[in-house]
Amino acid sequence: MKNNYSKKFHKPLAGYSVVRTFFWHFINPKTSKHSFKFIGEAWTNFFMIQQKQKFGRTKIPVVNVEHPLDDTIPFVPEKVEIYLDFVGFFIRILSMIKKSFPKNTRYQKCAEFVDFLSTLYHSASEVYNQRLSTTNRPHYKNNFHFWVIYTFDPHFLCVPSLHIAIVAGSYAFVRKIFATDEAIISNSEKDTILNEIYNGAVNIAESVLFIKQHSINCVAGALYMLSAIFQEDFFSETDALNFVNSLFKNNDSNSDSYMKESCKTEIRSYIIALYKKLLSESKSPQNTSWQTPVLDFLDGYVKG
């Protein structure tokens, strides 16, 4: 299929090396400090929170956030490879950012993106350190990928979903930096890159539901976090609604056969309603932090 990437600058997202990009960020003096900070945030505010709870070093309350509508989403094991490409997805975006800006600003933009990811991990931990959340997983044994997931992921950090926040947030971040005049690519190429990132984000968001790593409640919580901790023009309510309405509309005919159209509509409506509820509560004078609506939701949540 013909694409709109110029030969001089870009290639499709999948064409960038994850390993090469990962290592040059740690070696380059302009990005290494930011990269090590990100690894520290992910280790402290994601991996260690779960491990401490798993081995009884913490006793944070755990809420099962399953929703009845989750039962209408089938378990689709083949979506696991899309799910596992989550890290590769945002690392390859770094290469695209580097390629899109002149030498005097490209590393600054890359560092800003890594700092943005660090902010998401730190922000999500402000909920995780007070309330943990989980869902029911099928413990599928016929695929090595699932063995890795179930072995190394204790599954306590569901709301808000960092998978959702990072992929949707990556799109918003690139859109923001492309809105400046600094990029050395054409507007049509910017649109091509943004469309690819957006579609990749939607595919990963769907995958977390199809392999039962998250509930639809986790999606709403993640999109709410993006809107609540950044300015309105970064990830607006309209952005959130558009993202939700893009779910389960893949052109893949096999994807269309997974669910009834009525279930898709009901799921989108529920996610949007919960997102709006959280956002509205965050603007209440009684709330002093963005986390309060999420914590109140988790404290009062009972599966219908």
N, C-alpha and C positions, 0 to 999 in steps of 0.2 A: 504493500500500500504506500502511495506517495505521501510524504509528510512535508511540512512547511519549515523544517529546520534548514538553515543555510549551511552549506558545506564548510564555510569558513569558521563557524562558531559551534553549532550544536548538533547533537545526535539525540535520539530518543533516550528517555531516562534510564531504561534498562541497559543502555550501552556503556554506562559509566561504571568504573571499577569500585566496588565497595572497599576492598582491602587497600588499594592504593590511596583512596581518599582518606580512609581512616588513619593511615600511618602518616600521611603528610600533614595532617592537622596536629598531630602530636610532635612532629619534628619542627615544623615551621614556628619560629619564635613569635610571630604575630598572632598565632592561634593556639599555641600549645597550652598556655595558662588557662584559656577558656575551655579547652578540651578536657584538661585534668579536672577543672571545676565541675564540668558536666558529669564525668565519671564518678566523682565524689558524691554529687547530688543523687545520681541514680543508685549508687551503692547504699548510701545512708538512708535515703528517703523512699526507696522502693524495695530493694533486695533485703536489707537488714530488718526493716519493719516486719516483713513477712517471716523471716527466719526466727526472729526473737519471739514472735507469737507462736510459731510452730513448735519451738522447743521450750515453751513455757516461761521465758524470761519476761514477757509482758502478758498482761491479762486484759487487753483492750476488748470491749464488747464487740461481738461479731453478729452482723445482721444478714440474713439470707434475703436477697433482693429479687428473687424470682417473681415474675409476674405471669398470670394466666396466659397472656398473649404470647409469652415465650414458647409455650407449648405448641403454638401454631407455626413456629419456625422449625423446620426439620433439621436434624443433625446431618450435615453434609461433609464427611471427612475429607474429601478432595479439596476443600477450601483451605486446608491447613497450610499449604504452601504460600498462599496469599497472606495469610495471617502471620506466618513466620518471616515474611519479607518486610515486616514493619521497620526493623532497624535499617536494613538495606535501603528502604525507601527514603528515609530522611538523610542517610549518609550520601546517597546519590544526588539528592537535592543540593547538598553542599558543593558538589562538583559543578552542577548547573549554575549555582550562584557565582562561583569562582570564574566560570567561563563567560558570564554575562556582564562583568564589570571590568573597568580598566585596572591596570596594575596598581595604581595608587590607592584604590578603594576596595578591591576585591577581597582582601583578607580581613578588612574591617567588617565588611558585610557578612563574611563567613563567621567571624567571631560573634557578631550580633545574633546570628541565627543559633549558634551553639548556646549563647547566653539565654536566648528565648526558650530553648528546650530545657535548660537548667531551671528556669523560672517555673515551667510547668510541673516539673518533678517536685520542686520545693513547695509550690502552691498546693498540689494534690496531697502532699504529706501533712498539710495543716488539717485536712479531714482525716486521713489515715491514722494519725497519731491519737485521734480521739474516738473514732468509730471505724471498725473494719467491716467489710462487706464481702459476701460470697454468693455463688450460685451453685446449682446442682450440675455436675459434669458427668458425662456418660461413661468415663473410664474406658474408652475405646482401646483395644489391645492389638488391633491388626495393622498398626502403622507405627514405625519407629519414632516419627515426629511427635506423636501423642505421648509416647513413653517419656520422651525428653520433657515435654510440657508438664506432665503430671508429676514427674520426679523432682523437677527444679522449681516449679511454681506452686507454692502452697495455696494460692488462690484466695487471698484475703483482701485484695485491693481492687474492688470492682467499681465502686462509686466514689469519685468520678473516674471513668475509664481513661487512663493515659494513652491507650491506643487511639481512642477517638480524638482526644484533645490534641495529640501531637500531629496526627495526619490532617485533621481539619485546620489546625493552627499553622501547619507548614504552608498550606495553600494561602492562608491569610497573610502570613509573613512575606512570602514571595510577592504576592500581589501588592503589598505595601511598598516594598523596596523597588518594585518595577514601576510604581507610580511616579518616581522621581526621574529626572533627566540624566541620571548618571549611567544608566545601563548602556552598553555598546551594541545592543541588538535592536532590530526593528520592532515596531508595534505588533506586526503580524506574528513575529517569532515569540514575542512575549505572550501573546494570546495562545499560541500553540503549547508553550511550556506550561502555562497556567491550566489549560484544559487537561493536559496530561497529568499534572499533579492532582487536580481536582478529581478526575476519574479514578486515579490510583487511590486517593483518600477514601472515596466512596466504596471502592472494592474491598479495601481493608476493613472499613467499618462494617460492611455486610459480613465479612468473613468471621469477625469476632462473635457475631450472632449465630452464624451457621455452624460453627464448631463448638458452640455453647460455652465460650469463655466469658461471655458477658450477657447481662439482661438488657432489655430495652430501657430499663431505669438507668443503667450505666451510661447509655448514649446521651440521654437528656442531661444527666449530671455533668458530663464532660463538656457539652456544648454550652451549658450554663456557665461553667467555670471560665471558659474562653471569653464569654461576653462580660462576665463580672469583674475579672481581674485586669482587663485591658480596656482601652478607650473604645467608645461606641463605634468609631470609624474603623477599628481593627477587625472586629468580628461582631457584627450587629445582629439584632433580632431577625432581620431579613436574611442575613447570611445563614443563620441557624435554621430557619424555616426552609430555605432553598436546599440546604444540605440534607435535611431530613426527607424532603420531598424527592430527593434524588435516589434514595435508598430503594433497592429491589426493582430498579427499572433498567437493569442490565440488558443489553441487546442480545446477550447469549440466550438462545432458545431453551437451553437446558436449565438456566437459572429461572426462567419464567415458569417452568413446570414444577418448581419446588414448592410454591405456595399459591393459595387461592388469592385472587386479586382483592377480594373483600378483606382478607386478613392483612394484606399489605397496607391497605387504606386505613384499617383500624389501628395498626401498629404506628404508622406515621402520625395519625391524629393523637394517639396517646403520648408519644414522645414530645410532640409540639406542645400539648397541653401541660405536661409536667415541666418542660423547659420554661414556658411562660409563667407558670405558677412560681417556680423558684426565682425567676428574674423579678417578678412583681414583689415577692416577699423581701428580696434583697434591697428594694428601694424603700421599704418601710422605715420610718424613723426609729422604730424599736430595734432594728438590726444594726449592729455595729461592725459586722464583718461579713464578707461574702460567704464564709463557711456556714454561717448560722442557718440559712434555709436548708442546706444539705444535711446538716446535723439534725435539724428538727424533722426532716423527712425520714431519715434513717431511724431516729428514735421512735417515730410513730408508725413505722411501716409494718403492715400486715398484709401478706399475700391474699389477694381477693379470692 
